[in-house]
Amino acid sequence: MLNVLYFARLKDALGRDAEQIDLPHDVRDVSSLMAWLRLRGDAWERELQPGRAVRAAVNQDMADPDTPVRDGDEVAFFPPVTGG
């Protein structure tokens, strides 16, 4: 089971702040997780498309597209944050 969290505009666009999913056998990293989620279509495809400003963290550590995801992990998706 993978715990997936959504923040800010993603939470609003996707209509949820969290979900638990059974980790699909072909999902091995952040990039393939995003690709799998995009298959849901509509807002999922639009918000998680390549080139869209979305960051990820795995187990509360900033993640790259090739960061592995494993059963039991927490993955958070959020837009980049700026301060000033």
LOFI-800427 format. One record per atom (N, C-alpha, C, CB): x, y, z; atom name. Coordinates in Angstrom, 2 decimals. Each point is the difference from the previous one (the first is absolute). Glycine has a CB too. Example, Ala and Ser with C-alpha at 12.3 -4.5 7.8 and 13.67 -1.06 7.14 Angstrom:
<rs>
R         x         y         z   name
R     13.19     -5.69      7.80      N
R     -0.89      1.19      0.00     CA
R      0.90      1.20      0.00      C
R     -1.89     -1.17      1.25     CB
R      1.54      2.22     -1.97      N
R      0.82      1.19      0.06     CA
R     -0.77      1.09      0.73      C
R      1.18     -0.63     -2.15     CB
</rs>
This chain:
<rs>
R         x         y         z   name
R      0.85     -1.18      0.00      N
R     -0.85      1.18      0.00     CA
R      0.89      1.24      0.00      C
R     -1.86     -1.24      1.23     CB
R      1.51      2.20     -2.05      N
R      0.72      1.26     -0.12     CA
R     -0.91      1.10      0.51      C
R      1.37     -0.84     -1.98     CB
R     -0.87      1.71      2.85      N
R     -0.76      1.13      0.48     CA
R      0.39      1.21     -0.84      C
R     -0.14     -0.95      2.37     CB
R     -0.83      1.52     -3.11      N
R      0.27      1.11     -0.90     CA
R     -0.73      1.23      0.51      C
R      0.30     -1.58     -1.98     CB
R      0.43      2.69      2.09      N
R     -0.54      1.26      0.49     CA
R      0.03      1.04     -1.11      C
R      0.76     -0.54      2.34     CB
R     -1.76      1.42     -2.36      N
R     -0.09      1.08     -0.99     CA
R     -0.19      1.31      0.74      C
R     -0.98     -1.56     -1.75     CB
R      1.72      2.59      1.33      N
R     -0.05      1.29      0.67     CA
R     -0.31      1.13     -0.98      C
R      1.63     -0.85      1.69     CB
R     -2.15      1.96     -1.12      N
R     -0.25      1.25     -0.71     CA
R     -0.90     -0.23     -1.22      C
R      2.23      0.88      0.78     CB
R     -1.84     -0.38     -1.95      N
R     -0.87     -0.08     -1.18     CA
R     -0.30     -1.44     -0.39      C
R      0.94      2.18     -0.80     CB
R     -0.04     -3.11      1.09      N
R     -0.25     -1.40     -0.34     CA
R     -1.15     -0.55      0.83      C
R      2.42     -0.30     -0.61     CB
R     -2.43      0.63      1.87      N
R     -1.10     -0.43      0.89     CA
R     -1.33      0.51     -0.54      C
R      1.56      0.01      1.99     CB
R     -1.59      1.25     -2.41      N
R     -1.24      0.59     -0.52     CA
R     -0.40     -0.63     -1.33      C
R      0.56      2.14      1.17     CB
R      0.40     -2.25     -2.09      N
R     -0.31     -0.50     -1.34     CA
R     -0.39     -1.49      0.01      C
R      1.58      1.70     -0.93     CB
R     -0.94     -2.47      1.79      N
R     -0.24     -1.44      0.02     CA
R     -1.12     -0.41      0.95      C
R      2.38     -0.31     -0.57     CB
R     -2.82      1.26      1.40      N
R     -1.13     -0.25      0.88     CA
R      0.30     -0.90      1.18      C
R     -1.39      0.30     -1.96     CB
R      2.66     -0.36      2.34      N
R      0.37     -0.81      1.18     CA
R      1.35      0.47      0.51      C
R     -1.30     -2.00     -0.86     CB
R      1.53      1.75      2.13      N
R      1.30      0.37      0.58     CA
R      0.88     -1.20      0.24      C
R     -1.09      1.96      1.06     CB
R      0.51     -3.17     -1.12      N
R      0.79     -1.20      0.23     CA
R     -0.75     -1.22     -0.51      C
R      1.08      1.06      2.01     CB
R     -0.34     -2.11     -2.24      N
R     -0.59     -1.30     -0.34     CA
R      1.03     -1.08      0.24      C
R     -1.54      1.06     -1.71     CB
R      1.04     -2.26      1.88      N
R      0.89     -1.16      0.08     CA
R     -0.26     -0.84     -1.22      C
R      0.02      0.02      2.54     CB
R      1.07     -0.42     -3.20      N
R     -0.14     -0.83     -1.19     CA
R      0.88     -1.23      0.13      C
R     -0.50      2.03     -1.40     CB
R      0.03     -3.11      0.81      N
R      0.84     -1.18     -0.12     CA
R      1.03      0.32     -1.07      C
R     -1.86     -1.61      0.71     CB
R      3.12      1.44     -0.38      N
R      1.07      0.35     -0.92     CA
R     -0.04     -0.92     -1.22      C
R      1.42      0.82      1.93     CB
R     -1.70     -0.24     -3.12      N
R     -0.01     -0.82     -1.21     CA
R      1.39     -0.60     -0.26      C
R     -1.85      1.44     -0.96     CB
R      1.89     -2.63      0.39      N
R      1.27     -0.69     -0.19     CA
R      0.97      0.75     -0.91      C
R     -1.22     -2.12      0.34     CB
R      0.70      2.96     -1.26      N
R      0.88      0.71     -0.92     CA
R      0.41      1.39      0.49      C
R     -1.08     -1.27     -1.83     CB
R      0.65      1.65      3.02      N
R      0.39      1.29      0.59     CA
R      1.18     -0.23      0.91      C
R     -2.37      0.88     -0.13     CB
R      3.50     -0.29     -0.26      N
R      1.23     -0.20      0.76     CA
R      0.63      1.30      0.49      C
R      0.37     -2.04     -1.32     CB
R     -0.82      3.18      0.76      N
R      0.59      1.29      0.37     CA
R     -1.07      1.09     -0.11      C
R      2.30     -0.76     -0.80     CB
R     -1.90      1.98      1.17      N
R     -0.94      1.12      0.00     CA
R     -0.56      0.23     -1.40      C
R      1.24      1.04      1.92     CB
R     -0.39     -1.09     -2.92      N
R     -0.44      0.23     -1.38     CA
R     -1.05     -1.00     -0.44      C
R      2.24      0.95     -0.50     CB
R     -2.02     -2.22      0.77      N
R     -0.97     -1.01     -0.42     CA
R     -1.29      0.07      0.83      C
R      1.90     -1.48     -0.73     CB
R     -1.79      1.95      1.98      N
R     -1.21      0.22      0.80     CA
R     -0.83      1.12     -0.61      C
R      1.19     -0.78      2.08     CB
R     -0.54      1.87     -2.46      N
R     -0.73      1.11     -0.62     CA
R     -0.63     -0.45     -1.32      C
R      1.57      1.64      1.08     CB
R     -0.85     -2.41     -1.87      N
R     -0.55     -0.50     -1.27     CA
R     -1.23     -0.88      0.27      C
R      2.30      0.08     -1.06     CB
R     -2.22     -0.94      2.07      N
R     -1.12     -0.86      0.35     CA
R     -1.21      0.82      0.45      C
R      1.63     -1.81      0.65     CB
R     -1.39      2.83      0.17      N
R     -1.10      0.86      0.45     CA
R     -0.63      0.77     -1.16      C
R      1.13      0.20      2.24     CB
R     -0.32      0.22     -3.22      N
R     -0.54      0.72     -1.16     CA
R     -0.98     -0.85     -0.79      C
R      2.12      1.29     -0.12     CB
R     -2.01     -2.60      0.19      N
R     -0.93     -0.88     -0.71     CA
R     -1.44      0.16      0.48      C
R      1.88     -1.61     -0.33     CB
R     -2.08      2.24      1.47      N
R     -1.35      0.25      0.50     CA
R     -0.72      1.05     -0.85      C
R      0.78     -0.58      2.31     CB
R     -0.01      1.32     -3.11      N
R     -0.59      0.99     -0.91     CA
R     -0.36      1.31      0.66      C
R     -0.85     -1.89     -1.30     CB
R      0.20      2.74      0.53      N
R     -0.51      1.30      0.43     CA
R      1.00      0.79      0.83      C
R     -2.27     -0.97     -0.03     CB
R      1.89      1.35      1.24      N
R      0.86      0.84      0.85     CA
R      1.34     -0.68      0.30      C
R     -2.05      1.02      1.02     CB
R      2.03     -2.34     -0.89      N
R      1.24     -0.74      0.29     CA
R      0.99      0.19     -1.14      C
R     -1.29     -1.69      1.35     CB
R      0.82      1.53     -2.57      N
R      0.86      0.15     -1.16     CA
R      0.49      1.44     -0.14      C
R     -1.23     -1.87     -1.14     CB
R      0.35      2.81      1.37      N
R      0.34      1.41     -0.13     CA
R      1.00      0.45      1.08      C
R     -2.28      0.40     -1.00     CB
R      2.03     -0.75      2.24      N
R      0.83      0.50      1.10     CA
R      1.35     -0.70      0.11      C
R     -2.10      0.54      1.18     CB
R      2.19     -1.78     -1.61      N
R      1.23     -0.77      0.17     CA
R      0.76     -0.22     -1.30      C
R     -1.07     -1.12      1.92     CB
R      0.70      1.87     -2.96      N
R      0.67     -0.18     -1.29     CA
R      1.46      0.45      0.06      C
R     -2.20      0.33     -1.15     CB
R      3.04     -0.93      0.34      N
R      1.41      0.41     -0.05     CA
R      0.10      1.49     -0.32      C
R      0.69     -2.32     -0.73     CB
R      0.22      2.99      1.39      N
R      0.18      1.43     -0.20     CA
R     -0.83      0.86      0.93      C
R      0.51     -0.51     -2.33     CB
R     -1.50     -0.07      2.98      N
R     -0.83      0.75      0.95     CA
R      0.79      0.13      1.30      C
R     -2.18     -0.85     -1.05     CB
R      2.06      1.98      1.70      N
R      0.76      0.27      1.23     CA
R     -0.57     -0.80      1.17      C
R      0.55      2.30     -0.84     CB
R      0.03     -3.47      1.06      N
R     -0.40     -0.88      1.10     CA
R      1.27     -0.56      0.62      C
R     -2.23     -0.59     -1.10     CB
R      2.32      0.69      2.40      N
R      1.13     -0.59      0.74     CA
R     -0.50     -1.23      0.73      C
R      1.13      2.25      0.27     CB
R     -0.19     -3.08      0.14      N
R     -0.36     -1.20      0.74     CA
R      0.96     -0.20      1.16      C
R     -0.96     -1.04     -2.08     CB
R      0.45      0.39      3.10      N
R      0.83     -0.42      1.14     CA
R     -0.37     -1.45      0.30      C
R      0.15      2.37      0.96     CB
R      0.86     -3.16     -0.66      N
R     -0.21     -1.39      0.39     CA
R      0.49     -0.13      1.43      C
R      0.25     -0.88     -2.39     CB
R     -1.16      0.48      3.27      N
R      0.30     -0.12      1.43     CA
R      0.59      1.30      0.55      C
R      0.37     -2.47     -0.31     CB
R     -0.95      3.59     -0.12      N
R      0.32      1.35      0.45     CA
R      1.38      0.50     -0.45      C
R     -1.46     -0.44      1.94     CB
R      2.06     -0.22     -2.92      N
R      1.25      0.46     -0.61     CA
R     -0.31      0.40     -1.44      C
R      1.43     -1.50      1.49     CB
R     -0.93      2.66     -1.92      N
R     -0.21      0.44     -1.37     CA
R      0.44     -1.11     -0.95      C
R      0.33      2.42      0.66     CB
R     -1.09     -2.60     -1.73      N
R      0.22     -1.11     -0.91     CA
R      0.17      0.49     -1.43      C
R     -1.32     -1.49      1.52     CB
R      2.08      0.73     -2.28      N
R      0.15      0.20     -1.44     CA
R     -0.90     -1.01     -0.70      C
R      2.40      0.84      0.26     CB
R     -2.60     -0.67     -1.57      N
R     -0.84     -0.96     -0.73     CA
R      0.47     -1.45      0.13      C
R     -0.51      1.83     -1.57     CB
R      1.82     -2.04      1.72      N
R      0.51     -1.37      0.08     CA
R      0.14     -0.51      1.43      C
R      1.19      0.43     -2.11     CB
R     -1.70      0.32      3.10      N
R      0.02     -0.47      1.39     CA
R     -0.92     -1.22      0.13      C
R      0.49      2.36      0.86     CB
R      0.03     -3.46     -0.33      N
R     -0.83     -1.21      0.14     CA
R     -1.17      0.19      0.96      C
R      2.03     -1.36     -0.49     CB
R     -3.12      0.67      0.20      N
R     -1.13     -0.09      0.94     CA
R     -0.24     -1.48      0.27      C
R     -1.05      2.18     -0.84     CB
R      0.76     -2.46      2.10      N
R     -0.20     -1.38      0.43     CA
R     -1.26     -0.10      0.85      C
R      2.48     -0.42     -0.06     CB
R     -2.98     -0.78      0.16      N
R     -1.15     -0.26      0.84     CA
R      0.27      0.55      1.40      C
R     -0.60     -2.06     -1.36     CB
R     -0.35      2.80      1.92      N
R      0.14      0.57      1.32     CA
R      0.50      1.43      0.01      C
R      0.42     -2.27      0.79     CB
R      0.03      2.78     -1.94      N
R      0.50      1.37     -0.08     CA
R     -1.13      1.02      0.04      C
R      1.96     -0.83     -1.31     CB
R     -1.59      2.05      1.67      N
R     -0.89      1.16     -0.11     CA
R      0.55      0.88     -1.10      C
R     -0.66     -0.10      2.47     CB
R     -0.19      0.43     -3.44      N
R      0.40      0.86     -1.11     CA
R     -0.90      1.22      0.02      C
R      0.81     -1.97     -1.39     CB
R     -0.21      3.15      1.40      N
R     -0.75      1.24      0.00     CA
R      0.26      0.75     -1.30      C
R      0.11      0.13      2.52     CB
R     -1.17      0.41     -3.11      N
R      0.10      0.83     -1.20     CA
R     -0.48      1.40      0.34      C
R     -0.35     -2.01     -1.53     CB
R      1.08      3.02      1.05      N
R     -0.34      1.38      0.31     CA
R      0.63      0.92     -1.03      C
R     -0.16     -0.55      2.46     CB
R     -0.41      1.74     -2.65      N
R      0.62      0.96     -0.90     CA
R      1.23      0.61      0.67      C
R     -2.23      0.49     -1.09     CB
R      3.18      0.00      0.29      N
R      1.16      0.67      0.60     CA
R     -0.46      1.19      0.85      C
R      1.46     -0.72     -1.96     CB
R     -0.73      0.97      2.99      N
R     -0.34      1.09      0.92     CA
R      1.08      1.08     -0.11      C
R     -1.21     -1.59      1.57     CB
R      0.77      2.82     -1.64      N
R      0.96      1.10      0.02     CA
R     -0.24      0.82      1.25      C
R      0.12      0.06     -2.52     CB
R      0.91      0.57      2.96      N
R     -0.12      0.84      1.19     CA
R      0.60      1.36     -0.29      C
R      0.09     -2.01      1.51     CB
R     -0.24      2.87     -0.55      N
R      0.59      1.30     -0.24     CA
R     -0.23      0.95      1.12      C
R     -0.30     -0.38     -2.36     CB
</rs>
